[in-house]
Amino acid sequence: MKNGRWMALNDVAARARLWLGEQSPAFRGDLQAFAAGINAYAAGQVAALPHPGSNGTP
């Protein structure tokens, strides 16, 4: 099963929002800081990331 389809069928985005909301404020801040760091790194590596619909290789 393709990753995007699996994510949609299992409602991963909604589940992640729910789980994030269940964390303590301190841990939620840690998770949000981690995600911000990953997103900042990825933004600087756009050319190396796979394009949507590709086979997962850059």
N, CA and C of each residue as an Amber inpcrd file, in Angstrom:
protein
   174
   0.8430000  -1.1630000   0.0000000   0.0000000   0.0000000   0.0000000
   0.8990000   1.2400000   0.0000000   0.5640000   2.1840000  -0.8050000
   1.3300000   3.4220000  -0.8660000   1.2380000   4.1540000   0.4640000
   2.3190000   4.8110000   0.8520000   2.3930000   5.4920000   2.1390000
   1.2720000   6.5140000   2.3230000   1.0160000   7.3430000   1.3300000
  -0.0250000   8.3590000   1.4490000  -1.4020000   7.7580000   1.6850000
  -1.6750000   6.6780000   1.0000000  -2.9750000   6.0140000   1.1760000
  -3.0880000   5.4230000   2.5730000  -2.0150000   4.7890000   3.0350000
  -2.0110000   4.2180000   4.3760000  -2.2260000   5.3150000   5.4150000
  -1.5400000   6.4470000   5.2330000  -1.6710000   7.5670000   6.1710000
  -3.1230000   8.0550000   6.2090000  -3.7600000   8.1360000   5.0430000
  -5.1470000   8.6050000   4.9810000  -6.1040000   7.5820000   5.5990000
  -5.9310000   6.3180000   5.2620000  -6.8190000   5.2810000   5.7880000
  -6.7350000   5.1610000   7.3100000  -5.5620000   5.4150000   7.8480000
  -5.3600000   5.3000000   9.2910000  -5.4680000   6.6410000  10.0040000
  -5.8640000   7.6770000   9.2730000  -6.1020000   9.0150000   9.8340000
  -4.9310000   9.4660000  10.6990000  -3.7340000   9.3130000  10.1640000
  -2.5190000   9.5960000  10.9240000  -2.4430000  11.0620000  11.3540000
  -2.8220000  11.9900000  10.4950000  -2.7280000  13.4080000  10.8510000
  -3.6190000  13.7370000  12.0490000  -4.8580000  13.2670000  12.0350000
  -5.7670000  13.5280000  13.1550000  -5.2750000  12.8500000  14.4280000
  -4.7610000  11.6430000  14.2930000  -4.2540000  10.9110000  15.4610000
  -3.0490000  11.6380000  16.0530000  -2.1830000  12.1550000  15.1940000
  -1.0110000  12.8930000  15.6750000  -1.4270000  14.1530000  16.4250000
  -2.4190000  14.8760000  15.8790000  -2.9050000  16.0720000  16.5860000
  -3.4900000  15.6970000  17.9480000  -4.2410000  14.6040000  17.9990000
  -4.8220000  14.1410000  19.2540000  -3.7220000  13.7960000  20.2490000
  -2.7640000  12.9890000  19.8330000  -1.6850000  12.5750000  20.7200000
  -0.8560000  13.7720000  21.1830000  -0.5970000  14.7260000  20.2910000
   0.1530000  15.9160000  20.6820000  -0.5970000  16.6650000  21.7820000
  -1.8930000  16.8090000  21.6150000  -2.6950000  17.5010000  22.6120000
  -2.7450000  16.8040000  23.9550000  -2.4550000  15.5170000  23.9840000
  -2.4910000  14.7520000  25.2360000  -1.1740000  14.8320000  26.0160000
  -0.1570000  15.4410000  25.4280000   1.1410000  15.5250000  26.0930000
   1.1630000  16.6890000  27.0750000   2.0790000  16.6130000  28.0150000
   2.2440000  17.7250000  28.9540000   2.7370000  18.9410000  28.1700000
   2.4680000  20.1410000  28.6790000   2.9300000  21.3330000  27.9670000
   4.4420000  21.3320000  27.7070000   5.2220000  20.8550000  28.6790000
   6.6790000  20.8330000  28.5050000   7.0830000  19.8750000  27.3790000
   6.5190000  18.6690000  27.3830000   6.8850000  17.6980000  26.3530000
   6.3530000  18.1210000  24.9880000   5.1690000  18.7140000  24.9570000
   4.6100000  19.2140000  23.6930000   5.5420000  20.2720000  23.1040000
   6.0870000  21.1380000  23.9550000   7.0540000  22.1310000  23.4950000
   8.2950000  21.4820000  22.9180000   8.7680000  20.4140000  23.5670000
   9.9250000  19.6780000  23.0550000   9.6210000  19.0760000  21.6800000
   8.4470000  18.4680000  21.5500000   8.0590000  17.8650000  20.2680000
   7.9510000  18.9210000  19.1700000   7.3630000  20.0680000  19.5110000
   7.2150000  21.1310000  18.5240000   8.5700000  21.7100000  18.1330000
   9.4860000  21.8320000  19.0790000  10.8330000  22.3130000  18.7710000
  11.5670000  21.3100000  17.8670000  11.4130000  20.0290000  18.1510000
  12.0250000  18.9920000  17.3170000  11.4920000  19.0710000  15.8880000
  10.1710000  19.1720000  15.7580000   9.5670000  19.2610000  14.4250000
  10.0350000  20.5110000  13.6910000  10.1440000  21.6240000  14.3920000
  10.6210000  22.8610000  13.7690000  12.0490000  22.6880000  13.2620000
  12.8790000  22.0010000  14.0430000  14.2610000  21.7480000  13.6200000
  14.3330000  20.8500000  12.3990000  13.5350000  19.8010000  12.3860000
  13.5010000  18.8920000  11.2340000  13.0170000  19.6380000   9.9930000
  11.9710000  20.4490000  10.1510000  11.4400000  21.2100000   9.0150000
  12.4520000  22.2230000   8.5020000  13.1830000  22.8810000   9.4060000
  14.2070000  23.8390000   8.9830000  15.3230000  23.1310000   8.2190000
  15.7410000  21.9810000   8.7150000  16.7720000  21.2130000   8.0160000
  16.2780000  20.7960000   6.6320000  15.0620000  20.2680000   6.5620000
  14.5060000  19.8180000   5.2820000  14.3920000  20.9760000   4.2960000
  14.0240000  22.1590000   4.7990000  13.9050000  23.3280000   3.9170000
  15.2410000  23.6580000   3.2610000  16.3270000  23.3640000   3.9390000
  17.6490000  23.6020000   3.3760000  18.1490000  22.4710000   2.5010000
  17.3990000  21.4000000   2.4130000  17.8090000  20.2150000   1.6550000
  16.7990000  19.8630000   0.5650000  16.0710000  20.8370000   0.0850000
  14.9630000  20.5870000  -0.8480000  15.4160000  19.7730000  -2.0560000
  16.5660000  20.0760000  -2.6040000  17.0280000  19.3710000  -3.7970000
  17.2830000  17.8880000  -3.5300000  17.6060000  17.5400000  -2.2990000
  17.9100000  16.1590000  -1.9710000  16.6950000  15.3380000  -1.5720000
  15.5420000  16.0070000  -1.3570000  14.3370000  15.2920000  -0.9260000
  13.5860000  14.7240000  -2.1170000  12.9350000  13.5890000  -1.9510000
  12.1470000  13.0250000  -3.0460000  10.9440000  13.9260000  -3.3470000
  10.5480000  13.9390000  -4.5810000   9.3890000  14.7250000  -5.0000000
   8.1240000  13.8920000  -4.8030000   7.0030000  14.5520000  -4.4580000
   5.7480000  13.8020000  -4.2980000   5.4390000  12.9920000  -5.5590000
   5.0510000  11.7690000  -5.3430000   4.7070000  10.9020000  -6.4700000
   5.8920000  10.1430000  -7.0320000   7.1010000  10.4230000  -6.5040000
   8.2740000   9.7070000  -6.9970000   8.3540000   8.3510000  -6.3080000
   9.3450000   7.5970000  -6.6450000   9.4960000   6.2800000  -6.0310000
  10.2770000   6.3500000  -4.7150000  10.4640000   7.5520000  -4.1720000
  11.1250000   7.7070000  -2.8930000  12.5950000   7.9990000  -2.9770000
  13.1260000   8.0900000  -4.1790000  14.5350000   8.4410000  -4.3230000
  14.6370000   9.8590000  -4.8570000  15.6850000  10.5750000  -4.4580000
  15.8260000  11.9630000  -4.9520000  16.0090000  12.0390000  -6.4440000
